[in-house]
Amino acid sequence: KPAVPNLIVLLLTDSAVQPRRQAAIALGKIGDISSVPALAQCLRDQDSGVAIFCAKSIAMLTGQEFPDLHSTGYTLNNEGVPVIVVTAKEWWLENGRYEIWVDMESVSP
């Protein structure tokens, strides 16, 4: 969990695709829900792989069941955008952005 802030910076600012993809994956595996807003921001990444990994990590962190979540292939909509990403964006706009994304394990009593 101490790596979360650095991974978020990497996800949001690195110019190379592969480090952003790996940061998105790592954030999902670490399990700190405070990373959800940064992952949601990157659902609009120009690289569809980054956006897909962000959607998958959001699903892992929130329990959402987005289409193609457990698939290695991805269905595309009419604009060529993976449906998992479209659905994750819709979830974010309708519900996710209104949540308070704080990891309760890191909050002191």
N, C-alpha and C positions, 0 to 999 in steps of 0.2 A: 504493500500500500504506500510506502514512502515514495515509490516511483510514479505515482499517479500524476502529480503536478507536472513532472518533466515529460511524461507521455502525452499529456494534454497539449503542452507547448509544441511538442514534436508533431502531433496530429494536426494542429492548427497552423503551423508555420513552416514546416519543412517543405522544400521545393521538390524533393524527390518522392516518387510514388511509393516505392517499397517501404521506406521507413514509416510513412503515414499508414499504410496497410497494416504493418506489424504493430504499430501503436494502437490502432483500432482493435485488433485482435487481443492484444495484451490487456487493454482496459476492460474488455468483456470478461476475460479470464480472472482478473484480479478481483472483480466483484464489488467495486466501490461505486455505489449509485451516484455519487457526486459528479461522475464523469459523463452522465447522460446528456446534459446540455451541450457539452463540447462534441459528443458523438452526433447529436442531432444537428448541430451546425454543419457538420461534415457530410450530412446526407445529400448536400448539394455539391459535393466535390466533383470536379471535372473528370476525375477518374472513377469509372463505375465500380471498380474493385474496392476502392476506399469507401465509397458510399454503401456497397453491399456489406462489407465487414462492419461498418458502423451500425447498419440496421441489425445485423446479427448480434452484435454486442449489446445494443439496446434491448433486444428481445431477451438475451440472457440475463440482463440486469433487472428487467421489469416483469418478466414472465409473459410477455406478449407472444402471440403465435402468428407471426407474419407469414404470408404465402412464401413458399419455397425455402422456409427457414432451415429445414433439414435436408435440403437438396444440394447437389453439386452443380446442377444446371439451373438457370434462372429464366423464367418467363418474362418476356419483354412486352411493354404496352405498345400502343400505336406509334409513340414517339421514340421507341427504342430504349426506354428506361426500364430497368428491372422492376418488376411489380413489387418485390420485397422492399425496395427503396421508396416507391410511391406510397405504399401502405404505411411504412414507417414515418414518412413525412406527414401523411394525413393524421396518424396517431399523435404525432408531436403537436401539430397545429390544433387538434381538437381536444386533447387531454394533457399530454406530457408537459407542455410549456407552462401549465398552470400548477404543476406540482412543486414542492420544495424538495430539491435534490441534495439532501444532506445524508452522509453516511453516519448512521446512529452509533456505530461502533467507535467512531472517532470523537464523539461528543462526550465531554466529561459530565458526570452527574452533578 
